Amino acid sequence: MARDPYLWAKEKISFLLEKTDIIKNDGLKKSPGNIWSIKKLLALDYYIGGSHVLFKKNFTNWHYVDTHCGSGLIGFEKEKLQLERFPGSPLIAALRANNQPFTDYHFSDIDGESINSLSQRLQKMKLQVGNKDYSPMVRSFEATADHVTRYKKWGNAFLIFIDPVGFTELKWSVMKKLLEIKTADIFLTFMTSFIALNRTNAHQGTEYEKTFDEVYGVPDWRKEIGVDALLELYLNQIRKFRNYVYTIPVHRAGENRLYDIIVATNSRGAGSIIDYTKKIMEILTTELIEAALKVTTKKDRDLDEWFDG
């Protein structure tokens, strides 16, 4: 990308807000999220746009799977932005459908109210998201993994977006099912800091110990306590199934890291796209995203104006 990432983000945010303006004040449920959540959503959008041609050329079908899709909209805590909404991951994918469609979309979430809200929003946004059969389903992470494996056959590829609120759902037995689909690219929100915090409570015989065993799938976590070490252990588990594994850190502000976006693929071409996406997102800080959002929603002046002040 030759352009300034801030300017790119500002234009992309403006585009996405315009597309979802019709549902902004619908009164339906919004999903958990905040300023920093926009980074993973922009990363997802950029990757879909960049990899569409690659997958269309090499596969008969390309499936988008969103295991924790939520309601389709997130909100913000900042006072200036409390009335604003931003499209969540299912709408990020659906808004590409008119020009860069997946063959099939598999939206699911364990929360029924979120699925109902998303269904209503997709119906209202027919013009923006095209006449696709999205059919969001109330379904657990494990049930979704079982559902997806039924489509595992020659000629089918997958982009699987896994974005749980916490980490206890990330049972390695379920992740392994998805990773065993060799043509599946994985986007995963790994709650790095939260996992490291809870690691201190994972004493022998506790529920935390059981949870960590289920999440990691190996007992090696008992030897690790630091944020980076616990992340690296999980990455090594994924590397058993993927040739290219990348991480994009997401910060609340400054150096206060919240979680990491893990992106994994077996495709060299897709790996190059992810690597480029990572470089853009590392420049695009939470502060720059907030500035772009406030300017776009006319809550603040542009960055250039600050220096003229």
TINU-433577 format. One line per field, with one value per residue (C-alpha): residue number from 1; residue in three letters; x, y, z. Coordinates in nm, 3 decimals. Each point is the difference from the previous one (the first is absolute). Example, Ala and Ser with C-alpha at 12.3 -4.5 7.8 and 13.67 -1.06 7.14 Angstrom:
2
nr (1 | 2)
rest (ALA | SER)
east (1.230 | 0.137)
north (-0.450 | 0.344)
up (0.780 | -0.066)
***
This chain:
309
nr (1 | 2 | 3 | 4 | 5 | 6 | 7 | 8 | 9 | 10 | 11 | 12 | 13 | 14 | 15 | 16 | 17 | 18 | 19 | 20 | 21 | 22 | 23 | 24 | 25 | 26 | 27 | 28 | 29 | 30 | 31 | 32 | 33 | 34 | 35 | 36 | 37 | 38 | 39 | 40 | 41 | 42 | 43 | 44 | 45 | 46 | 47 | 48 | 49 | 50 | 51 | 52 | 53 | 54 | 55 | 56 | 57 | 58 | 59 | 60 | 61 | 62 | 63 | 64 | 65 | 66 | 67 | 68 | 69 | 70 | 71 | 72 | 73 | 74 | 75 | 76 | 77 | 78 | 79 | 80 | 81 | 82 | 83 | 84 | 85 | 86 | 87 | 88 | 89 | 90 | 91 | 92 | 93 | 94 | 95 | 96 | 97 | 98 | 99 | 100 | 101 | 102 | 103 | 104 | 105 | 106 | 107 | 108 | 109 | 110 | 111 | 112 | 113 | 114 | 115 | 116 | 117 | 118 | 119 | 120 | 121 | 122 | 123 | 124 | 125 | 126 | 127 | 128 | 129 | 130 | 131 | 132 | 133 | 134 | 135 | 136 | 137 | 138 | 139 | 140 | 141 | 142 | 143 | 144 | 145 | 146 | 147 | 148 | 149 | 150 | 151 | 152 | 153 | 154 | 155 | 156 | 157 | 158 | 159 | 160 | 161 | 162 | 163 | 164 | 165 | 166 | 167 | 168 | 169 | 170 | 171 | 172 | 173 | 174 | 175 | 176 | 177 | 178 | 179 | 180 | 181 | 182 | 183 | 184 | 185 | 186 | 187 | 188 | 189 | 190 | 191 | 192 | 193 | 194 | 195 | 196 | 197 | 198 | 199 | 200 | 201 | 202 | 203 | 204 | 205 | 206 | 207 | 208 | 209 | 210 | 211 | 212 | 213 | 214 | 215 | 216 | 217 | 218 | 219 | 220 | 221 | 222 | 223 | 224 | 225 | 226 | 227 | 228 | 229 | 230 | 231 | 232 | 233 | 234 | 235 | 236 | 237 | 238 | 239 | 240 | 241 | 242 | 243 | 244 | 245 | 246 | 247 | 248 | 249 | 250 | 251 | 252 | 253 | 254 | 255 | 256 | 257 | 258 | 259 | 260 | 261 | 262 | 263 | 264 | 265 | 266 | 267 | 268 | 269 | 270 | 271 | 272 | 273 | 274 | 275 | 276 | 277 | 278 | 279 | 280 | 281 | 282 | 283 | 284 | 285 | 286 | 287 | 288 | 289 | 290 | 291 | 292 | 293 | 294 | 295 | 296 | 297 | 298 | 299 | 300 | 301 | 302 | 303 | 304 | 305 | 306 | 307 | 308 | 309)
rest (MET | ALA | ARG | ASP | PRO | TYR | LEU | TRP | ALA | LYS | GLU | LYS | ILE | SER | PHE | LEU | LEU | GLU | LYS | THR | ASP | ILE | ILE | LYS | ASN | ASP | GLY | LEU | LYS | LYS | SER | PRO | GLY | ASN | ILE | TRP | SER | ILE | LYS | LYS | LEU | LEU | ALA | LEU | ASP | TYR | TYR | ILE | GLY | GLY | SER | HIS | VAL | LEU | PHE | LYS | LYS | ASN | PHE | THR | ASN | TRP | HIS | TYR | VAL | ASP | THR | HIS | CYS | GLY | SER | GLY | LEU | ILE | GLY | PHE | GLU | LYS | GLU | LYS | LEU | GLN | LEU | GLU | ARG | PHE | PRO | GLY | SER | PRO | LEU | ILE | ALA | ALA | LEU | ARG | ALA | ASN | ASN | GLN | PRO | PHE | THR | ASP | TYR | HIS | PHE | SER | ASP | ILE | ASP | GLY | GLU | SER | ILE | ASN | SER | LEU | SER | GLN | ARG | LEU | GLN | LYS | MET | LYS | LEU | GLN | VAL | GLY | ASN | LYS | ASP | TYR | SER | PRO | MET | VAL | ARG | SER | PHE | GLU | ALA | THR | ALA | ASP | HIS | VAL | THR | ARG | TYR | LYS | LYS | TRP | GLY | ASN | ALA | PHE | LEU | ILE | PHE | ILE | ASP | PRO | VAL | GLY | PHE | THR | GLU | LEU | LYS | TRP | SER | VAL | MET | LYS | LYS | LEU | LEU | GLU | ILE | LYS | THR | ALA | ASP | ILE | PHE | LEU | THR | PHE | MET | THR | SER | PHE | ILE | ALA | LEU | ASN | ARG | THR | ASN | ALA | HIS | GLN | GLY | THR | GLU | TYR | GLU | LYS | THR | PHE | ASP | GLU | VAL | TYR | GLY | VAL | PRO | ASP | TRP | ARG | LYS | GLU | ILE | GLY | VAL | ASP | ALA | LEU | LEU | GLU | LEU | TYR | LEU | ASN | GLN | ILE | ARG | LYS | PHE | ARG | ASN | TYR | VAL | TYR | THR | ILE | PRO | VAL | HIS | ARG | ALA | GLY | GLU | ASN | ARG | LEU | TYR | ASP | ILE | ILE | VAL | ALA | THR | ASN | SER | ARG | GLY | ALA | GLY | SER | ILE | ILE | ASP | TYR | THR | LYS | LYS | ILE | MET | GLU | ILE | LEU | THR | THR | GLU | LEU | ILE | GLU | ALA | ALA | LEU | LYS | VAL | THR | THR | LYS | LYS | ASP | ARG | ASP | LEU | ASP | GLU | TRP | PHE | ASP | GLY)
east (0.000 | 0.160 | -0.254 | 0.004 | -0.176 | -0.184 | -0.151 | -0.087 | -0.165 | -0.195 | -0.139 | -0.079 | -0.171 | -0.203 | -0.105 | -0.105 | -0.192 | -0.185 | -0.095 | -0.137 | -0.169 | -0.337 | 0.023 | 0.192 | -0.300 | -0.210 | -0.007 | 0.109 | 0.273 | 0.358 | 0.298 | 0.293 | 0.274 | 0.177 | 0.243 | 0.272 | -0.242 | 0.007 | 0.357 | -0.095 | -0.302 | 0.211 | 0.255 | -0.276 | -0.141 | 0.343 | 0.078 | -0.330 | 0.057 | 0.359 | -0.050 | -0.325 | 0.171 | 0.248 | -0.270 | -0.231 | 0.286 | 0.097 | -0.324 | -0.354 | -0.161 | 0.113 | -0.192 | -0.008 | -0.052 | -0.067 | -0.017 | -0.086 | -0.167 | -0.191 | -0.273 | 0.178 | 0.063 | 0.233 | -0.016 | 0.250 | 0.055 | 0.144 | -0.257 | 0.039 | -0.056 | -0.272 | -0.264 | 0.224 | 0.006 | 0.250 | -0.061 | 0.111 | 0.167 | -0.310 | -0.086 | 0.363 | -0.018 | -0.354 | 0.076 | 0.258 | -0.259 | -0.107 | 0.355 | 0.210 | -0.240 | 0.062 | -0.183 | -0.168 | -0.026 | -0.026 | -0.093 | -0.053 | -0.003 | -0.117 | -0.207 | -0.349 | -0.066 | 0.317 | -0.099 | -0.349 | 0.145 | 0.246 | -0.275 | -0.214 | 0.293 | 0.099 | -0.360 | -0.015 | 0.333 | -0.089 | 0.122 | 0.335 | 0.070 | -0.160 | -0.253 | 0.200 | -0.136 | 0.175 | -0.235 | 0.178 | -0.032 | -0.005 | 0.282 | 0.292 | 0.363 | 0.032 | -0.318 | 0.121 | 0.331 | -0.190 | -0.220 | 0.299 | 0.181 | -0.289 | 0.112 | 0.357 | 0.067 | 0.216 | -0.056 | -0.133 | 0.190 | -0.098 | 0.059 | -0.089 | -0.036 | 0.006 | -0.069 | -0.119 | -0.058 | 0.228 | 0.221 | -0.168 | -0.190 | 0.324 | 0.029 | 0.294 | -0.207 | -0.229 | 0.282 | 0.174 | -0.306 | 0.018 | 0.378 | -0.022 | -0.176 | 0.318 | -0.166 | -0.139 | 0.155 | -0.053 | -0.054 | -0.003 | -0.033 | 0.235 | -0.062 | 0.369 | -0.004 | -0.315 | 0.149 | 0.323 | -0.201 | -0.203 | 0.310 | 0.090 | -0.318 | 0.052 | 0.114 | -0.017 | -0.353 | -0.174 | -0.246 | 0.260 | 0.241 | -0.265 | -0.075 | 0.366 | 0.037 | -0.301 | 0.116 | 0.360 | -0.045 | 0.343 | 0.126 | 0.292 | -0.184 | 0.090 | 0.361 | -0.095 | -0.128 | 0.081 | -0.227 | 0.241 | 0.089 | -0.366 | -0.072 | 0.303 | -0.108 | -0.340 | 0.162 | 0.216 | -0.314 | -0.140 | 0.330 | -0.047 | -0.280 | 0.090 | 0.307 | -0.051 | -0.109 | -0.014 | -0.102 | -0.138 | 0.002 | -0.298 | 0.043 | -0.249 | 0.229 | 0.374 | 0.181 | -0.298 | -0.050 | -0.341 | 0.019 | 0.159 | -0.159 | 0.146 | -0.020 | 0.104 | 0.008 | 0.164 | 0.005 | 0.316 | -0.204 | -0.245 | 0.298 | 0.137 | -0.335 | -0.011 | 0.358 | -0.090 | -0.317 | 0.208 | 0.236 | -0.291 | -0.171 | 0.317 | 0.018 | -0.372 | -0.008 | -0.313 | 0.061 | 0.005 | -0.313 | -0.179 | 0.110 | -0.124 | -0.333 | -0.055 | 0.083 | -0.223 | -0.293 | 0.070 | 0.084 | 0.348 | 0.232 | 0.230 | 0.359 | 0.134 | -0.202 | 0.156 | 0.340 | -0.142 | -0.156)
north (0.000 | 0.322 | 0.222 | 0.115 | -0.269 | 0.272 | 0.145 | -0.348 | -0.085 | 0.325 | -0.069 | -0.364 | 0.092 | 0.264 | -0.254 | -0.260 | 0.251 | 0.125 | -0.356 | -0.080 | 0.335 | -0.154 | -0.226 | 0.232 | 0.095 | -0.317 | -0.060 | -0.362 | -0.163 | 0.110 | -0.228 | 0.054 | 0.212 | 0.331 | 0.224 | -0.263 | -0.257 | 0.193 | -0.119 | -0.367 | 0.095 | 0.211 | -0.283 | -0.246 | 0.232 | 0.063 | -0.370 | -0.090 | 0.266 | -0.104 | -0.376 | -0.027 | -0.035 | -0.252 | -0.231 | 0.042 | -0.108 | -0.310 | -0.132 | -0.082 | 0.122 | 0.246 | -0.014 | 0.278 | -0.135 | 0.231 | -0.208 | 0.281 | 0.240 | 0.211 | 0.244 | 0.172 | 0.334 | 0.113 | 0.319 | 0.218 | 0.116 | 0.345 | 0.271 | 0.163 | -0.333 | -0.163 | 0.049 | -0.134 | -0.359 | -0.198 | -0.316 | -0.325 | -0.290 | -0.151 | 0.334 | 0.058 | -0.322 | 0.060 | 0.354 | -0.154 | -0.239 | 0.213 | 0.027 | -0.263 | -0.271 | -0.324 | -0.303 | -0.054 | 0.180 | -0.179 | 0.247 | -0.145 | 0.102 | -0.162 | 0.309 | -0.005 | 0.374 | 0.080 | -0.236 | 0.151 | 0.352 | -0.098 | -0.169 | 0.314 | 0.219 | -0.216 | 0.004 | 0.379 | 0.035 | -0.209 | 0.273 | 0.027 | -0.371 | -0.158 | -0.276 | -0.271 | -0.270 | 0.101 | -0.180 | 0.068 | -0.292 | -0.038 | -0.248 | -0.069 | 0.021 | -0.378 | -0.054 | 0.251 | -0.184 | -0.325 | 0.181 | 0.138 | -0.332 | -0.133 | 0.235 | -0.125 | -0.137 | 0.060 | 0.345 | 0.162 | 0.268 | 0.186 | 0.323 | -0.067 | 0.303 | -0.096 | 0.290 | -0.115 | 0.249 | -0.195 | -0.304 | -0.290 | -0.102 | -0.053 | -0.366 | -0.143 | -0.304 | 0.236 | 0.213 | -0.318 | -0.100 | 0.332 | -0.008 | -0.347 | 0.160 | 0.075 | 0.254 | 0.209 | 0.336 | 0.086 | 0.346 | -0.038 | 0.253 | -0.133 | 0.174 | 0.013 | 0.233 | -0.154 | -0.349 | 0.109 | 0.159 | -0.317 | -0.217 | 0.119 | -0.169 | -0.331 | -0.199 | -0.376 | -0.129 | 0.327 | 0.066 | 0.234 | -0.293 | -0.199 | 0.297 | 0.051 | -0.370 | 0.023 | 0.319 | -0.100 | -0.372 | -0.065 | 0.029 | 0.225 | 0.316 | -0.092 | 0.099 | 0.345 | 0.311 | 0.298 | 0.155 | -0.064 | -0.353 | -0.103 | 0.145 | -0.173 | -0.335 | 0.036 | 0.109 | -0.312 | -0.209 | 0.168 | -0.038 | -0.375 | 0.054 | 0.320 | 0.105 | 0.374 | 0.145 | 0.374 | 0.210 | 0.354 | 0.155 | 0.212 | 0.262 | 0.186 | 0.304 | 0.046 | -0.317 | -0.141 | -0.319 | -0.164 | -0.291 | -0.133 | -0.080 | -0.331 | -0.062 | -0.339 | -0.149 | -0.269 | 0.220 | 0.193 | 0.255 | 0.050 | 0.024 | 0.291 | 0.179 | -0.060 | 0.121 | 0.324 | 0.035 | -0.042 | 0.282 | 0.237 | -0.088 | 0.045 | 0.361 | 0.054 | 0.052 | 0.016 | 0.375 | 0.046 | -0.211 | 0.211 | 0.320 | -0.130 | -0.105 | 0.334 | 0.196 | -0.220 | 0.044 | 0.374 | -0.022 | 0.147 | 0.182 | -0.182 | -0.072 | 0.248 | 0.277 | -0.077 | 0.100 | 0.322 | 0.091)
up (0.000 | -0.119 | 0.174 | 0.360 | 0.213 | 0.195 | -0.317 | -0.123 | 0.333 | -0.001 | -0.347 | 0.083 | 0.326 | -0.181 | -0.265 | 0.257 | 0.212 | -0.307 | -0.099 | 0.346 | 0.070 | -0.081 | 0.309 | 0.231 | 0.216 | -0.032 | 0.376 | -0.036 | 0.205 | -0.057 | 0.056 | 0.237 | -0.155 | 0.014 | -0.189 | -0.007 | -0.147 | -0.327 | -0.065 | -0.034 | -0.212 | -0.236 | -0.016 | -0.090 | -0.266 | -0.151 | -0.012 | -0.170 | -0.264 | -0.061 | -0.009 | -0.199 | -0.338 | 0.142 | 0.134 | -0.299 | -0.226 | 0.201 | 0.149 | -0.112 | 0.322 | 0.268 | 0.329 | 0.258 | 0.353 | 0.295 | 0.317 | 0.245 | -0.241 | 0.252 | -0.098 | -0.289 | 0.173 | 0.279 | 0.207 | 0.187 | 0.358 | -0.070 | 0.071 | -0.341 | -0.174 | 0.209 | -0.271 | -0.276 | -0.128 | -0.209 | -0.203 | 0.162 | -0.178 | -0.171 | -0.159 | -0.099 | -0.202 | -0.127 | -0.121 | -0.236 | -0.149 | -0.296 | -0.139 | 0.180 | 0.114 | 0.181 | -0.135 | 0.336 | 0.332 | 0.333 | 0.277 | 0.346 | 0.364 | 0.320 | 0.092 | -0.149 | 0.037 | -0.193 | -0.282 | -0.015 | -0.016 | -0.273 | -0.203 | 0.011 | -0.098 | -0.296 | -0.118 | 0.023 | -0.184 | -0.307 | -0.233 | 0.176 | 0.060 | -0.306 | -0.034 | 0.176 | 0.228 | 0.322 | 0.242 | 0.332 | 0.242 | 0.377 | 0.044 | 0.232 | -0.105 | 0.011 | -0.201 | -0.258 | -0.034 | -0.062 | -0.253 | -0.190 | -0.022 | -0.211 | -0.278 | 0.009 | -0.347 | -0.307 | -0.149 | 0.317 | 0.191 | 0.317 | 0.186 | 0.363 | 0.228 | 0.370 | 0.237 | 0.343 | 0.281 | 0.234 | -0.046 | 0.183 | -0.315 | -0.191 | 0.078 | -0.189 | -0.101 | -0.195 | -0.142 | -0.118 | -0.205 | -0.186 | -0.039 | -0.150 | -0.297 | -0.192 | -0.232 | 0.286 | 0.084 | 0.365 | 0.156 | 0.377 | 0.282 | 0.267 | 0.333 | 0.088 | 0.302 | 0.147 | -0.037 | 0.171 | 0.282 | 0.057 | -0.022 | 0.352 | 0.130 | -0.181 | 0.301 | 0.019 | 0.050 | -0.094 | -0.282 | -0.149 | -0.034 | -0.186 | -0.227 | -0.090 | -0.077 | -0.231 | -0.171 | -0.062 | -0.055 | 0.155 | 0.361 | -0.100 | 0.111 | 0.356 | -0.077 | -0.128 | 0.174 | -0.223 | -0.263 | -0.289 | 0.112 | 0.029 | -0.344 | -0.154 | 0.142 | -0.168 | -0.326 | 0.008 | 0.030 | -0.312 | -0.186 | 0.013 | -0.254 | -0.187 | -0.199 | 0.050 | 0.335 | 0.075 | 0.298 | 0.005 | 0.350 | 0.103 | 0.270 | 0.215 | -0.015 | -0.031 | 0.110 | 0.192 | -0.203 | 0.020 | -0.241 | -0.316 | -0.332 | -0.114 | -0.374 | -0.136 | -0.352 | -0.209 | -0.309 | -0.088 | -0.195 | 0.287 | 0.235 | -0.201 | 0.026 | 0.375 | 0.040 | -0.179 | 0.207 | 0.317 | -0.103 | -0.060 | 0.326 | 0.204 | -0.120 | 0.057 | 0.377 | 0.212 | 0.034 | -0.378 | -0.039 | 0.263 | -0.172 | -0.336 | 0.151 | 0.174 | -0.314 | -0.215 | 0.240 | 0.026 | 0.370 | -0.046 | -0.237 | -0.237 | 0.106 | -0.254 | 0.167 | 0.338 | -0.129 | -0.149 | 0.336)
***
